């Protein structure tokens, strides 16, 4: 049966291998669950039909068994009354029903085997469906945890980078301020007595050099 072949394919599927190979494992598992649910509904329908057909065949077999027995009773009655021709006709009808009984018995056995196969496939598919749902739930939970961890890591990295930048800017501002303060301090320091005498000596020397130049020019 094509239905049982599809079910068998689903049952043989290795979920772990499928998860590893799939680009989107969560979506793939959800699709498998959906396929299994659809096949499960079909199998349940076929099981119900197979059981109903099995009961119908058993009923037909029982009816023809009773009719065969009834014609044999009539054949015995005819023999007892000395009507051999009627007995022969009754036995012929009994044999016809025996053949039908044999045919319905074979069909009922085949139908029972098919119904049993469908029941077994149904149980296995229900078990596989439960396992697949569990895998899907675990995978969804893992993905969600991974997303949360990833966001937390990104947040920590962003915060860390932000802090580093802020500290760097603060250090630069502190260093710049310190340099400005040092420069201002140097500019604002009062002139010492030594500096004043040094300035006077420099002015005298400049005046002396200037007079020497003027004297040389006057001589020339």
CNS distance restraints for C-alpha pairs under 8 A (distance, minus, plus):
assign (resid   1 and name CA) (resid   5 and name CA) 6.32 0.50 0.50
assign (resid   2 and name CA) (resid   6 and name CA) 6.27 0.50 0.50
assign (resid   3 and name CA) (resid   7 and name CA) 6.24 0.50 0.50
assign (resid   3 and name CA) (resid  39 and name CA) 7.73 0.50 0.50
assign (resid   3 and name CA) (resid  42 and name CA) 7.94 0.50 0.50
assign (resid   3 and name CA) (resid  43 and name CA) 7.48 0.50 0.50
assign (resid   4 and name CA) (resid   8 and name CA) 5.94 0.50 0.50
assign (resid   4 and name CA) (resid 118 and name CA) 7.59 0.50 0.50
assign (resid   4 and name CA) (resid 121 and name CA) 7.31 0.50 0.50
assign (resid   5 and name CA) (resid   9 and name CA) 6.20 0.50 0.50
assign (resid   6 and name CA) (resid  10 and name CA) 6.40 0.50 0.50
assign (resid   6 and name CA) (resid  39 and name CA) 7.93 0.50 0.50
assign (resid   7 and name CA) (resid  11 and name CA) 6.17 0.50 0.50
assign (resid   7 and name CA) (resid  36 and name CA) 7.92 0.50 0.50
assign (resid   7 and name CA) (resid  39 and name CA) 6.84 0.50 0.50
assign (resid   7 and name CA) (resid 121 and name CA) 7.23 0.50 0.50
assign (resid   7 and name CA) (resid 125 and name CA) 7.12 0.50 0.50
assign (resid   8 and name CA) (resid  12 and name CA) 6.13 0.50 0.50
assign (resid   8 and name CA) (resid 121 and name CA) 7.95 0.50 0.50
assign (resid   9 and name CA) (resid  13 and name CA) 6.36 0.50 0.50
assign (resid  10 and name CA) (resid  36 and name CA) 7.29 0.50 0.50
assign (resid  11 and name CA) (resid 124 and name CA) 7.49 0.50 0.50
assign (resid  11 and name CA) (resid 125 and name CA) 6.71 0.50 0.50
assign (resid  11 and name CA) (resid 128 and name CA) 6.61 0.50 0.50
assign (resid  13 and name CA) (resid  18 and name CA) 7.78 0.50 0.50
assign (resid  14 and name CA) (resid  18 and name CA) 6.28 0.50 0.50
assign (resid  15 and name CA) (resid  19 and name CA) 6.05 0.50 0.50
assign (resid  15 and name CA) (resid 132 and name CA) 7.49 0.50 0.50
assign (resid  16 and name CA) (resid  20 and name CA) 6.29 0.50 0.50
assign (resid  17 and name CA) (resid  21 and name CA) 6.23 0.50 0.50
assign (resid  18 and name CA) (resid  22 and name CA) 5.90 0.50 0.50
assign (resid  18 and name CA) (resid  25 and name CA) 7.56 0.50 0.50
assign (resid  19 and name CA) (resid  25 and name CA) 4.98 0.50 0.50
assign (resid  19 and name CA) (resid  28 and name CA) 7.68 0.50 0.50
assign (resid  19 and name CA) (resid  29 and name CA) 7.64 0.50 0.50
assign (resid  20 and name CA) (resid  25 and name CA) 7.44 0.50 0.50
assign (resid  21 and name CA) (resid  25 and name CA) 7.98 0.50 0.50
assign (resid  22 and name CA) (resid  28 and name CA) 6.87 0.50 0.50
assign (resid  24 and name CA) (resid  28 and name CA) 6.16 0.50 0.50
assign (resid  25 and name CA) (resid  29 and name CA) 6.03 0.50 0.50
assign (resid  25 and name CA) (resid 139 and name CA) 7.89 0.50 0.50
assign (resid  26 and name CA) (resid  30 and name CA) 6.26 0.50 0.50
assign (resid  26 and name CA) (resid 136 and name CA) 6.37 0.50 0.50
assign (resid  26 and name CA) (resid 139 and name CA) 6.46 0.50 0.50
assign (resid  26 and name CA) (resid 140 and name CA) 6.46 0.50 0.50
assign (resid  27 and name CA) (resid  31 and name CA) 6.24 0.50 0.50
assign (resid  28 and name CA) (resid  32 and name CA) 6.31 0.50 0.50
assign (resid  29 and name CA) (resid  33 and name CA) 6.13 0.50 0.50
assign (resid  29 and name CA) (resid 132 and name CA) 7.09 0.50 0.50
assign (resid  29 and name CA) (resid 135 and name CA) 7.83 0.50 0.50
assign (resid  29 and name CA) (resid 136 and name CA) 5.86 0.50 0.50
assign (resid  30 and name CA) (resid  34 and name CA) 6.18 0.50 0.50
assign (resid  30 and name CA) (resid 136 and name CA) 6.77 0.50 0.50
assign (resid  31 and name CA) (resid  35 and name CA) 6.15 0.50 0.50
assign (resid  32 and name CA) (resid  36 and name CA) 6.05 0.50 0.50
assign (resid  32 and name CA) (resid 132 and name CA) 7.82 0.50 0.50
assign (resid  33 and name CA) (resid  37 and name CA) 6.07 0.50 0.50
assign (resid  33 and name CA) (resid 129 and name CA) 6.43 0.50 0.50
assign (resid  33 and name CA) (resid 132 and name CA) 6.49 0.50 0.50
assign (resid  33 and name CA) (resid 133 and name CA) 6.61 0.50 0.50
assign (resid  34 and name CA) (resid  38 and name CA) 6.24 0.50 0.50
assign (resid  35 and name CA) (resid  39 and name CA) 6.15 0.50 0.50
assign (resid  36 and name CA) (resid  40 and name CA) 5.82 0.50 0.50
assign (resid  36 and name CA) (resid 125 and name CA) 7.25 0.50 0.50
assign (resid  36 and name CA) (resid 129 and name CA) 6.32 0.50 0.50
assign (resid  37 and name CA) (resid  41 and name CA) 6.28 0.50 0.50
assign (resid  37 and name CA) (resid 129 and name CA) 7.45 0.50 0.50
assign (resid  38 and name CA) (resid  42 and name CA) 6.44 0.50 0.50
assign (resid  39 and name CA) (resid  43 and name CA) 6.04 0.50 0.50
assign (resid  40 and name CA) (resid  44 and name CA) 6.08 0.50 0.50
assign (resid  40 and name CA) (resid 122 and name CA) 6.70 0.50 0.50
assign (resid  40 and name CA) (resid 125 and name CA) 6.75 0.50 0.50
assign (resid  40 and name CA) (resid 126 and name CA) 7.25 0.50 0.50
assign (resid  41 and name CA) (resid  45 and name CA) 6.23 0.50 0.50
assign (resid  42 and name CA) (resid  46 and name CA) 6.16 0.50 0.50
assign (resid  43 and name CA) (resid  47 and name CA) 5.97 0.50 0.50
assign (resid  43 and name CA) (resid 118 and name CA) 6.72 0.50 0.50
assign (resid  43 and name CA) (resid 121 and name CA) 7.80 0.50 0.50
assign (resid  43 and name CA) (resid 122 and name CA) 6.23 0.50 0.50
assign (resid  44 and name CA) (resid  48 and name CA) 6.23 0.50 0.50
assign (resid  44 and name CA) (resid 122 and name CA) 6.92 0.50 0.50
assign (resid  45 and name CA) (resid  49 and name CA) 6.26 0.50 0.50
assign (resid  46 and name CA) (resid  50 and name CA) 5.92 0.50 0.50
assign (resid  46 and name CA) (resid 118 and name CA) 7.38 0.50 0.50
assign (resid  47 and name CA) (resid  51 and name CA) 6.06 0.50 0.50
assign (resid  47 and name CA) (resid 115 and name CA) 5.89 0.50 0.50
assign (resid  47 and name CA) (resid 118 and name CA) 5.74 0.50 0.50
assign (resid  47 and name CA) (resid 119 and name CA) 6.39 0.50 0.50
assign (resid  48 and name CA) (resid  52 and name CA) 6.14 0.50 0.50
assign (resid  49 and name CA) (resid  53 and name CA) 6.08 0.50 0.50
assign (resid  50 and name CA) (resid  54 and name CA) 6.05 0.50 0.50
assign (resid  50 and name CA) (resid 111 and name CA) 6.57 0.50 0.50
assign (resid  50 and name CA) (resid 112 and name CA) 7.69 0.50 0.50
assign (resid  50 and name CA) (resid 114 and name CA) 7.09 0.50 0.50
assign (resid  50 and name CA) (resid 115 and name CA) 5.21 0.50 0.50
assign (resid  51 and name CA) (resid  55 and name CA) 6.23 0.50 0.50
assign (resid  51 and name CA) (resid 111 and name CA) 7.90 0.50 0.50
assign (resid  51 and name CA) (resid 112 and name CA) 7.51 0.50 0.50
assign (resid  51 and name CA) (resid 115 and name CA) 6.06 0.50 0.50
assign (resid  52 and name CA) (resid  56 and name CA) 6.18 0.50 0.50
assign (resid  53 and name CA) (resid  57 and name CA) 6.11 0.50 0.50
assign (resid  53 and name CA) (resid 111 and name CA) 7.13 0.50 0.50
assign (resid  54 and name CA) (resid  58 and name CA) 6.18 0.50 0.50
assign (resid  54 and name CA) (resid 108 and name CA) 5.56 0.50 0.50
assign (resid  54 and name CA) (resid 111 and name CA) 5.49 0.50 0.50
assign (resid  54 and name CA) (resid 112 and name CA) 6.02 0.50 0.50
assign (resid  54 and name CA) (resid 115 and name CA) 7.86 0.50 0.50
assign (resid  55 and name CA) (resid  59 and name CA) 6.10 0.50 0.50
assign (resid  56 and name CA) (resid  60 and name CA) 6.23 0.50 0.50
assign (resid  57 and name CA) (resid  61 and name CA) 6.11 0.50 0.50
assign (resid  57 and name CA) (resid 104 and name CA) 5.92 0.50 0.50
assign (resid  57 and name CA) (resid 105 and name CA) 7.60 0.50 0.50
assign (resid  57 and name CA) (resid 107 and name CA) 6.98 0.50 0.50
assign (resid  57 and name CA) (resid 108 and name CA) 5.33 0.50 0.50
assign (resid  58 and name CA) (resid  62 and name CA) 6.15 0.50 0.50
assign (resid  58 and name CA) (resid 104 and name CA) 7.25 0.50 0.50
assign (resid  58 and name CA) (resid 105 and name CA) 7.31 0.50 0.50
assign (resid  58 and name CA) (resid 108 and name CA) 6.07 0.50 0.50
assign (resid  59 and name CA) (resid  63 and name CA) 6.17 0.50 0.50
assign (resid  60 and name CA) (resid  64 and name CA) 6.27 0.50 0.50
assign (resid  60 and name CA) (resid 101 and name CA) 7.90 0.50 0.50
assign (resid  60 and name CA) (resid 104 and name CA) 6.83 0.50 0.50
assign (resid  61 and name CA) (resid  65 and name CA) 6.04 0.50 0.50
assign (resid  61 and name CA) (resid 100 and name CA) 7.39 0.50 0.50
assign (resid  61 and name CA) (resid 101 and name CA) 5.00 0.50 0.50
assign (resid  61 and name CA) (resid 102 and name CA) 7.89 0.50 0.50
assign (resid  61 and name CA) (resid 104 and name CA) 5.28 0.50 0.50
assign (resid  61 and name CA) (resid 105 and name CA) 6.23 0.50 0.50
assign (resid  62 and name CA) (resid  66 and name CA) 6.21 0.50 0.50
assign (resid  62 and name CA) (resid 101 and name CA) 7.64 0.50 0.50
assign (resid  63 and name CA) (resid  67 and name CA) 6.26 0.50 0.50
assign (resid  64 and name CA) (resid  68 and name CA) 5.97 0.50 0.50
assign (resid  64 and name CA) (resid  97 and name CA) 5.41 0.50 0.50
assign (resid  64 and name CA) (resid  98 and name CA) 7.18 0.50 0.50
assign (resid  64 and name CA) (resid 100 and name CA) 6.68 0.50 0.50
assign (resid  64 and name CA) (resid 101 and name CA) 5.70 0.50 0.50
assign (resid  65 and name CA) (resid  69 and name CA) 6.28 0.50 0.50
assign (resid  65 and name CA) (resid  97 and name CA) 6.90 0.50 0.50
assign (resid  65 and name CA) (resid  98 and name CA) 6.85 0.50 0.50
assign (resid  65 and name CA) (resid 101 and name CA) 6.03 0.50 0.50
assign (resid  66 and name CA) (resid  70 and name CA) 6.11 0.50 0.50
assign (resid  67 and name CA) (resid  71 and name CA) 6.21 0.50 0.50
assign (resid  67 and name CA) (resid  94 and name CA) 7.14 0.50 0.50
assign (resid  67 and name CA) (resid  97 and name CA) 6.70 0.50 0.50
assign (resid  68 and name CA) (resid  72 and name CA) 6.33 0.50 0.50
assign (resid  68 and name CA) (resid  93 and name CA) 7.23 0.50 0.50
assign (resid  68 and name CA) (resid  94 and name CA) 4.26 0.50 0.50
assign (resid  68 and name CA) (resid  95 and name CA) 6.95 0.50 0.50
assign (resid  68 and name CA) (resid  96 and name CA) 7.81 0.50 0.50
assign (resid  68 and name CA) (resid  97 and name CA) 5.17 0.50 0.50
assign (resid  68 and name CA) (resid  98 and name CA) 6.13 0.50 0.50
assign (resid  69 and name CA) (resid  73 and name CA) 6.29 0.50 0.50
assign (resid  69 and name CA) (resid  94 and name CA) 6.96 0.50 0.50
assign (resid  70 and name CA) (resid  74 and name CA) 6.30 0.50 0.50
assign (resid  70 and name CA) (resid  94 and name CA) 7.74 0.50 0.50
assign (resid  71 and name CA) (resid  75 and name CA) 6.06 0.50 0.50
assign (resid  71 and name CA) (resid  90 and name CA) 5.20 0.50 0.50
assign (resid  71 and name CA) (resid  91 and name CA) 6.39 0.50 0.50
assign (resid  71 and name CA) (resid  93 and name CA) 6.51 0.50 0.50
assign (resid  71 and name CA) (resid  94 and name CA) 5.15 0.50 0.50
assign (resid  72 and name CA) (resid  76 and name CA) 6.24 0.50 0.50
assign (resid  72 and name CA) (resid  90 and name CA) 6.54 0.50 0.50
assign (resid  72 and name CA) (resid  91 and name CA) 5.95 0.50 0.50
assign (resid  72 and name CA) (resid  94 and name CA) 6.04 0.50 0.50
assign (resid  73 and name CA) (resid  77 and name CA) 6.26 0.50 0.50
assign (resid  74 and name CA) (resid  78 and name CA) 6.15 0.50 0.50
assign (resid  74 and name CA) (resid  87 and name CA) 7.07 0.50 0.50
assign (resid  74 and name CA) (resid  90 and name CA) 6.32 0.50 0.50
assign (resid  75 and name CA) (resid  79 and name CA) 6.21 0.50 0.50
assign (resid  75 and name CA) (resid  86 and name CA) 6.90 0.50 0.50
assign (resid  75 and name CA) (resid  87 and name CA) 4.05 0.50 0.50
assign (resid  75 and name CA) (resid  88 and name CA) 6.98 0.50 0.50
assign (resid  75 and name CA) (resid  89 and name CA) 7.80 0.50 0.50
assign (resid  75 and name CA) (resid  90 and name CA) 5.11 0.50 0.50
assign (resid  75 and name CA) (resid  91 and name CA) 5.95 0.50 0.50
assign (resid  76 and name CA) (resid  80 and name CA) 6.15 0.50 0.50
assign (resid  76 and name CA) (resid  87 and name CA) 6.77 0.50 0.50
assign (resid  77 and name CA) (resid  81 and name CA) 6.34 0.50 0.50
assign (resid  77 and name CA) (resid  87 and name CA) 7.65 0.50 0.50
assign (resid  78 and name CA) (resid  82 and name CA) 6.14 0.50 0.50
assign (resid  78 and name CA) (resid  83 and name CA) 4.94 0.50 0.50
assign (resid  78 and name CA) (resid  84 and name CA) 6.40 0.50 0.50
assign (resid  78 and name CA) (resid  86 and name CA) 5.90 0.50 0.50
assign (resid  78 and name CA) (resid  87 and name CA) 5.05 0.50 0.50
assign (resid  79 and name CA) (resid  83 and name CA) 5.52 0.50 0.50
assign (resid  79 and name CA) (resid  84 and name CA) 5.53 0.50 0.50
assign (resid  79 and name CA) (resid  86 and name CA) 7.97 0.50 0.50
assign (resid  79 and name CA) (resid  87 and name CA) 5.81 0.50 0.50
assign (resid  83 and name CA) (resid  87 and name CA) 6.34 0.50 0.50
assign (resid  84 and name CA) (resid  88 and name CA) 6.09 0.50 0.50
assign (resid  85 and name CA) (resid  89 and name CA) 6.35 0.50 0.50
assign (resid  86 and name CA) (resid  90 and name CA) 6.10 0.50 0.50
assign (resid  87 and name CA) (resid  91 and name CA) 6.10 0.50 0.50
assign (resid  88 and name CA) (resid  92 and name CA) 6.13 0.50 0.50
assign (resid  89 and name CA) (resid  93 and name CA) 6.35 0.50 0.50
assign (resid  90 and name CA) (resid  94 and name CA) 6.15 0.50 0.50
assign (resid  91 and name CA) (resid  95 and name CA) 6.13 0.50 0.50
assign (resid  92 and name CA) (resid  96 and name CA) 6.28 0.50 0.50
assign (resid  93 and name CA) (resid  97 and name CA) 6.36 0.50 0.50
assign (resid  94 and name CA) (resid  98 and name CA) 6.20 0.50 0.50
assign (resid  95 and name CA) (resid  99 and name CA) 6.32 0.50 0.50
assign (resid  96 and name CA) (resid 100 and name CA) 6.51 0.50 0.50
assign (resid  97 and name CA) (resid 101 and name CA) 6.05 0.50 0.50
assign (resid  98 and name CA) (resid 102 and name CA) 6.21 0.50 0.50
assign (resid  99 and name CA) (resid 103 and name CA) 6.24 0.50 0.50
assign (resid 100 and name CA) (resid 104 and name CA) 6.07 0.50 0.50
assign (resid 101 and name CA) (resid 105 and name CA) 5.92 0.50 0.50
assign (resid 102 and name CA) (resid 106 and name CA) 6.30 0.50 0.50
assign (resid 103 and name CA) (resid 107 and name CA) 6.28 0.50 0.50
assign (resid 104 and name CA) (resid 108 and name CA) 5.84 0.50 0.50
assign (resid 105 and name CA) (resid 109 and name CA) 6.16 0.50 0.50
assign (resid 106 and name CA) (resid 110 and name CA) 6.21 0.50 0.50
assign (resid 107 and name CA) (resid 111 and name CA) 5.96 0.50 0.50
assign (resid 108 and name CA) (resid 112 and name CA) 6.00 0.50 0.50
assign (resid 109 and name CA) (resid 113 and name CA) 6.22 0.50 0.50
assign (resid 110 and name CA) (resid 114 and name CA) 6.22 0.50 0.50
assign (resid 111 and name CA) (resid 115 and name CA) 6.03 0.50 0.50
assign (resid 112 and name CA) (resid 116 and name CA) 6.03 0.50 0.50
assign (resid 113 and name CA) (resid 117 and name CA) 6.17 0.50 0.50
assign (resid 114 and name CA) (resid 118 and name CA) 6.19 0.50 0.50
assign (resid 115 and name CA) (resid 119 and name CA) 6.08 0.50 0.50
assign (resid 116 and name CA) (resid 120 and name CA) 6.15 0.50 0.50
assign (resid 117 and name CA) (resid 121 and name CA) 6.11 0.50 0.50
assign (resid 118 and name CA) (resid 122 and name CA) 5.95 0.50 0.50
assign (resid 119 and name CA) (resid 123 and name CA) 6.28 0.50 0.50
assign (resid 120 and name CA) (resid 124 and name CA) 6.24 0.50 0.50
assign (resid 121 and name CA) (resid 125 and name CA) 5.91 0.50 0.50
assign (resid 122 and name CA) (resid 126 and name CA) 6.05 0.50 0.50
assign (resid 123 and name CA) (resid 127 and name CA) 6.25 0.50 0.50
assign (resid 124 and name CA) (resid 128 and name CA) 6.07 0.50 0.50
assign (resid 125 and name CA) (resid 129 and name CA) 5.88 0.50 0.50
assign (resid 126 and name CA) (resid 130 and name CA) 6.22 0.50 0.50
assign (resid 127 and name CA) (resid 131 and name CA) 6.35 0.50 0.50
assign (resid 128 and name CA) (resid 132 and name CA) 6.06 0.50 0.50
assign (resid 129 and name CA) (resid 133 and name CA) 6.08 0.50 0.50
assign (resid 130 and name CA) (resid 134 and name CA) 6.24 0.50 0.50
assign (resid 131 and name CA) (resid 135 and name CA) 6.21 0.50 0.50
assign (resid 132 and name CA) (resid 136 and name CA) 6.08 0.50 0.50
assign (resid 133 and name CA) (resid 137 and name CA) 6.14 0.50 0.50
assign (resid 134 and name CA) (resid 138 and name CA) 6.16 0.50 0.50
assign (resid 135 and name CA) (resid 139 and name CA) 6.02 0.50 0.50
assign (resid 136 and name CA) (resid 140 and name CA) 6.08 0.50 0.50
assign (resid 137 and name CA) (resid 141 and name CA) 6.19 0.50 0.50
assign (resid 138 and name CA) (resid 142 and name CA) 6.11 0.50 0.50
assign (resid 139 and name CA) (resid 143 and name CA) 6.08 0.50 0.50
assign (resid 140 and name CA) (resid 144 and name CA) 6.15 0.50 0.50
assign (resid 141 and name CA) (resid 145 and name CA) 6.15 0.50 0.50
assign (resid 142 and name CA) (resid 146 and name CA) 6.03 0.50 0.50
assign (resid 143 and name CA) (resid 147 and name CA) 6.11 0.50 0.50
assign (resid 144 and name CA) (resid 148 and name CA) 6.20 0.50 0.50
assign (resid 145 and name CA) (resid 149 and name CA) 6.06 0.50 0.50
assign (resid 146 and name CA) (resid 150 and name CA) 5.91 0.50 0.50
assign (resid 147 and name CA) (resid 151 and name CA) 6.07 0.50 0.50
assign (resid 148 and name CA) (resid 152 and name CA) 6.11 0.50 0.50
assign (resid 149 and name CA) (resid 153 and name CA) 6.05 0.50 0.50
assign (resid 150 and name CA) (resid 154 and name CA) 6.11 0.50 0.50
assign (resid 151 and name CA) (resid 155 and name CA) 6.02 0.50 0.50
assign (resid 152 and name CA) (resid 156 and name CA) 6.14 0.50 0.50
assign (resid 153 and name CA) (resid 157 and name CA) 6.13 0.50 0.50
assign (resid 154 and name CA) (resid 158 and name CA) 6.04 0.50 0.50
assign (resid 155 and name CA) (resid 159 and name CA) 6.01 0.50 0.50
assign (resid 156 and name CA) (resid 160 and name CA) 5.88 0.50 0.50
assign (resid 157 and name CA) (resid 161 and name CA) 6.00 0.50 0.50
assign (resid 158 and name CA) (resid 162 and name CA) 5.97 0.50 0.50
assign (resid 159 and name CA) (resid 163 and name CA) 6.03 0.50 0.50
assign (resid 160 and name CA) (resid 164 and name CA) 6.15 0.50 0.50
assign (resid 161 and name CA) (resid 165 and name CA) 6.14 0.50 0.50
assign (resid 162 and name CA) (resid 166 and name CA) 6.05 0.50 0.50
assign (resid 163 and name CA) (resid 167 and name CA) 5.99 0.50 0.50
assign (resid 164 and name CA) (resid 168 and name CA) 5.97 0.50 0.50
assign (resid 165 and name CA) (resid 169 and name CA) 6.09 0.50 0.50
assign (resid 166 and name CA) (resid 170 and name CA) 6.08 0.50 0.50
assign (resid 167 and name CA) (resid 171 and name CA) 6.04 0.50 0.50
assign (resid 168 and name CA) (resid 172 and name CA) 6.20 0.50 0.50
assign (resid 169 and name CA) (resid 173 and name CA) 6.18 0.50 0.50
assign (resid 170 and name CA) (resid 174 and name CA) 6.12 0.50 0.50
assign (resid 171 and name CA) (resid 175 and name CA) 6.12 0.50 0.50
assign (resid 172 and name CA) (resid 176 and name CA) 6.03 0.50 0.50
assign (resid 173 and name CA) (resid 177 and name CA) 6.00 0.50 0.50
assign (resid 174 and name CA) (resid 178 and name CA) 6.10 0.50 0.50
assign (resid 175 and name CA) (resid 179 and name CA) 6.20 0.50 0.50
assign (resid 176 and name CA) (resid 180 and name CA) 6.17 0.50 0.50
assign (resid 177 and name CA) (resid 181 and name CA) 6.07 0.50 0.50
assign (resid 178 and name CA) (resid 182 and name CA) 6.14 0.50 0.50
assign (resid 179 and name CA) (resid 183 and name CA) 6.17 0.50 0.50
assign (resid 180 and name CA) (resid 184 and name CA) 6.09 0.50 0.50
assign (resid 181 and name CA) (resid 185 and name CA) 6.03 0.50 0.50
assign (resid 182 and name CA) (resid 186 and name CA) 6.30 0.50 0.50
assign (resid 183 and name CA) (resid 187 and name CA) 6.32 0.50 0.50
assign (resid 184 and name CA) (resid 188 and name CA) 6.00 0.50 0.50
assign (resid 185 and name CA) (resid 189 and name CA) 6.13 0.50 0.50
assign (resid 191 and name CA) (resid 195 and name CA) 6.28 0.50 0.50
assign (resid 191 and name CA) (resid 196 and name CA) 7.07 0.50 0.50
assign (resid 192 and name CA) (resid 196 and name CA) 6.51 0.50 0.50
assign (resid 193 and name CA) (resid 197 and name CA) 6.44 0.50 0.50
assign (resid 194 and name CA) (resid 198 and name CA) 6.05 0.50 0.50
assign (resid 195 and name CA) (resid 199 and name CA) 6.14 0.50 0.50
assign (resid 196 and name CA) (resid 200 and name CA) 6.39 0.50 0.50
assign (resid 197 and name CA) (resid 201 and name CA) 6.18 0.50 0.50
assign (resid 198 and name CA) (resid 202 and name CA) 6.18 0.50 0.50
assign (resid 199 and name CA) (resid 203 and name CA) 6.27 0.50 0.50
assign (resid 200 and name CA) (resid 204 and name CA) 6.28 0.50 0.50
assign (resid 201 and name CA) (resid 205 and name CA) 6.20 0.50 0.50
assign (resid 202 and name CA) (resid 206 and name CA) 6.17 0.50 0.50
assign (resid 203 and name CA) (resid 207 and name CA) 6.20 0.50 0.50
assign (resid 204 and name CA) (resid 208 and name CA) 6.11 0.50 0.50
assign (resid 205 and name CA) (resid 209 and name CA) 6.19 0.50 0.50
assign (resid 206 and name CA) (resid 210 and name CA) 6.13 0.50 0.50
assign (resid 207 and name CA) (resid 211 and name CA) 6.23 0.50 0.50
assign (resid 208 and name CA) (resid 212 and name CA) 6.31 0.50 0.50
assign (resid 209 and name CA) (resid 213 and name CA) 6.36 0.50 0.50
assign (resid 210 and name CA) (resid 214 and name CA) 6.37 0.50 0.50
assign (resid 211 and name CA) (resid 215 and name CA) 6.07 0.50 0.50
assign (resid 212 and name CA) (resid 216 and name CA) 6.27 0.50 0.50
assign (resid 213 and name CA) (resid 217 and name CA) 6.31 0.50 0.50
assign (resid 214 and name CA) (resid 218 and name CA) 6.18 0.50 0.50
assign (resid 215 and name CA) (resid 219 and name CA) 6.33 0.50 0.50
assign (resid 216 and name CA) (resid 220 and name CA) 6.39 0.50 0.50
